[in-house]
Amino acid sequence: MTFATAASLLASRSSAFVAQSGLTKSASRSMSAFARSMVAKAEDGQAEVVLVGCGAPNRGMGWYHGLQMVEQKCPSASLDYVVEPWFMGPGGEGPGGDDFKQCQAEWESTYGVQFATSLNDLPPPKAPRLALISGRTADNPRLLSEAIKSGSKCIYLEKPGAPTVAELQAMKEEAAAAGVEVLMGYNKNVCKYVSKTRDYAASVPGSHVTFVSNNAYENTAESLGECFERNAEGMLKNMAIHELALLVSFYDVTVENIESVTADKEFSSMQTLAGPSGKEWTDFDKIKFTIKTKNGNEVSVQADRCGGTDSYATVTKDDEEIFRYYMPDEDDKKLVEELTAKYPTAMPYFFTQDPDYITVKERVAKHTVDGQPAEGIATIDVAVETLRVAEYLTPILQEQLK
Ligand SMILES: NC(=O)c1ccc[n+]([C@@H]2O[C@H](COP(=O)([O-])OP(=O)(O)OC[C@H]3O[C@@H](n4cnc5c(N)ncnc54)[C@H](O)[C@@H]3O)[C@@H](O)[C@H]2O)c1
């Protein structure tokens, strides 16, 4: 392709998309010099990804998403922009600030990624824009509004999406009114252990599935108190939210369709512990429960803050376990070892879920470009119902465990 053809293709694609995204001419005329200096990077067939909330290297979920994109693991996603309000602002001189600066310099020089402190500073899209929002949950309502205003065609929203059902519902309505689609980073929806377990259970009539999720916190009042305070939304909205999304996506679980929920009192444990601030928090450090739906489904979830690093699922028949599948499985353990050796200080869950993060991003980016269905990806409707279920279950389970 000659430069002229490429330029005219870019111009036509750009103007068509600007018109579609509703950005006015005056808005693009009033673009800052900073925005005008930014250049397009996404190629034909790629979404122009804006990563919102990169976070600190080795710590932030956003950083890992960015890494997978600059390493070209997702062919339909071009990481064109990173928006990082904290580490390029007030947090720049604090913990993680230097690591972030180093990462920024490398991604700018090696991969041509452009950095900004706000979505409001970006120029209009030159290709179908996908905003991947991986900020702090409390900031998401504002970030989603800004992503819509900056011309995003689609938004990839990290779980759980918002602190409350009311906020997430309002975000859903705002996006729908603007004609912008919102898909969720519920990666366990596309995970191998989940599909293998569901397939096996489907072949055994009368069997029962339990999804198990573990964290590796130390089992001390200090460690759990810190965990309770940092994840103050509680275990169901924070840790077990992935499993609740599975129940909503695959087992028809909705607040209206729940017939009963029963805590396993022997397994479960609820504690009131002081966090680092001195304030006390009541939460589950372990929870196991079974939900029956009005249309005859039955499924269990088990989550343990101090259970280790594995997630897995089991199938039982007549109370006997007949199947178990781990994440990672034997095939993926090699990849986990390789990634751990390459990034020894990074969060371990990046590596066990590495293939699933790639799958979700690629499907969402491809969908942003060609509009074909993003198979298995949770929508914001699923996310709203998932949060509703979490808010509904928490007081019921707390009551049962008193
Ligand atoms: N899908 C998954 O498996 C998975 C795993 C972990 C996190 N997440 C989700 O990803 C999102 C980001 O999580 P994270 O753990 O990377 O969050 P994080 O708090 O480490 O970083 C998110 C953003 O918060 C800002 N920030 C960081 N420290 C700050 C501070 N001290 N004060 C103010 N702002 C600060 C930064 O802008 C950063 O980009 C959340 O929605 C989380 O639920 C998903």
The ligand as an SDF file (V2000), in Angstrom:
LIG
                    3D

 44 48  0  0  0  0  0  0  0  0999 V2000
   -9.9120  -10.3180   36.1020 N   0  0  0  0  0  0  0  0  0  0  0  0
   -9.0880  -10.5390   37.0960 C   0  0  0  0  0  0  0  0  0  0  0  0
   -8.6310  -11.6460   37.3040 O   0  0  0  0  0  0  0  0  0  0  0  0
   -8.6620   -9.3910   37.9620 C   0  0  0  0  0  0  0  0  0  0  0  0
   -7.6120   -9.5420   38.8780 C   0  0  0  0  0  0  0  0  0  0  0  0
   -7.2310   -8.4250   39.6460 C   0  0  0  0  0  0  0  0  0  0  0  0
   -7.8970   -7.2320   39.5220 C   0  0  0  0  0  0  0  0  0  0  0  0
   -8.9340   -7.1440   38.6340 N   0  0  0  0  0  0  0  0  0  0  0  0
   -9.6820   -5.8860   38.4730 C   0  0  0  0  0  0  0  0  0  0  0  0
   -8.8440   -4.9800   37.7730 O   0  0  0  0  0  0  0  0  0  0  0  0
   -9.0740   -3.6550   38.2350 C   0  0  0  0  0  0  0  0  0  0  0  0
   -7.7640   -3.0490   38.7110 C   0  0  0  0  0  0  0  0  0  0  0  0
   -7.2700   -3.7960   39.7890 O   0  0  0  0  0  0  0  0  0  0  0  0
   -5.7810   -3.5890   40.3360 P   0  0  0  0  0  0  0  0  0  0  0  0
   -5.5560   -4.6050   41.3700 O   0  0  0  0  0  0  0  0  0  0  0  0
   -4.8540   -3.4880   39.1870 O   0  0  0  0  0  0  0  0  0  0  0  0
   -5.9320   -2.1370   41.0130 O   0  0  0  0  0  0  0  0  0  0  0  0
   -4.8330   -1.0620   41.4790 P   0  0  0  0  0  0  0  0  0  0  0  0
   -5.4610   -0.3560   42.6080 O   0  0  0  0  0  0  0  0  0  0  0  0
   -3.5090   -1.7030   41.7000 O   0  0  0  0  0  0  0  0  0  0  0  0
   -4.6610   -0.0760   40.2350 O   0  0  0  0  0  0  0  0  0  0  0  0
   -5.7320    0.5170   39.5470 C   0  0  0  0  0  0  0  0  0  0  0  0
   -5.4820    2.0060   39.3550 C   0  0  0  0  0  0  0  0  0  0  0  0
   -5.6960    2.6540   40.5880 O   0  0  0  0  0  0  0  0  0  0  0  0
   -4.8690    3.8210   40.6640 C   0  0  0  0  0  0  0  0  0  0  0  0
   -4.1490    3.7690   41.9450 N   0  0  0  0  0  0  0  0  0  0  0  0
   -3.2040    2.8760   42.3250 C   0  0  0  0  0  0  0  0  0  0  0  0
   -2.7950    3.1460   43.5690 N   0  0  0  0  0  0  0  0  0  0  0  0
   -3.4930    4.2200   43.9800 C   0  0  0  0  0  0  0  0  0  0  0  0
   -3.5450    4.9470   45.2080 C   0  0  0  0  0  0  0  0  0  0  0  0
   -2.7510    4.6240   46.2300 N   0  0  0  0  0  0  0  0  0  0  0  0
   -4.4150    5.9590   45.2960 N   0  0  0  0  0  0  0  0  0  0  0  0
   -5.2140    6.2760   44.2790 C   0  0  0  0  0  0  0  0  0  0  0  0
   -5.2020    5.6260   43.0900 N   0  0  0  0  0  0  0  0  0  0  0  0
   -4.3660    4.6130   42.9650 C   0  0  0  0  0  0  0  0  0  0  0  0
   -3.9530    3.8060   39.4740 C   0  0  0  0  0  0  0  0  0  0  0  0
   -4.4200    4.7670   38.5290 O   0  0  0  0  0  0  0  0  0  0  0  0
   -4.0880    2.4110   38.9300 C   0  0  0  0  0  0  0  0  0  0  0  0
   -3.9550    2.3960   37.5360 O   0  0  0  0  0  0  0  0  0  0  0  0
  -10.1570   -3.7770   39.3080 C   0  0  0  0  0  0  0  0  0  0  0  0
  -11.4080   -3.5850   38.6840 O   0  0  0  0  0  0  0  0  0  0  0  0
  -10.0380   -5.2110   39.7750 C   0  0  0  0  0  0  0  0  0  0  0  0
  -11.2450   -5.7160   40.2960 O   0  0  0  0  0  0  0  0  0  0  0  0
   -9.2950   -8.1830   37.8540 C   0  0  0  0  0  0  0  0  0  0  0  0
  1  2  1  0
  2  3  2  0
  2  4  1  0
  4  5  1  0
  4 44  2  0
  5  6  2  0
  6  7  1  0
  7  8  2  0
  8  9  1  0
  8 44  1  0
  9 10  1  0
  9 42  1  0
 10 11  1  0
 11 12  1  0
 11 40  1  0
 12 13  1  0
 13 14  1  0
 14 15  2  0
 14 16  1  0
 14 17  1  0
 17 18  1  0
 18 19  2  0
 18 20  1  0
 18 21  1  0
 21 22  1  0
 22 23  1  0
 23 24  1  0
 23 38  1  0
 24 25  1  0
 25 26  1  0
 25 36  1  0
 26 27  1  0
 26 35  1  0
 27 28  2  0
 28 29  1  0
 29 30  1  0
 29 35  2  0
 30 31  1  0
 30 32  2  0
 32 33  1  0
 33 34  2  0
 34 35  1  0
 36 37  1  0
 36 38  1  0
 38 39  1  0
 40 41  1  0
 40 42  1  0
 42 43  1  0
M  CHG  2   8   1  16  -1
M  END
$$$$
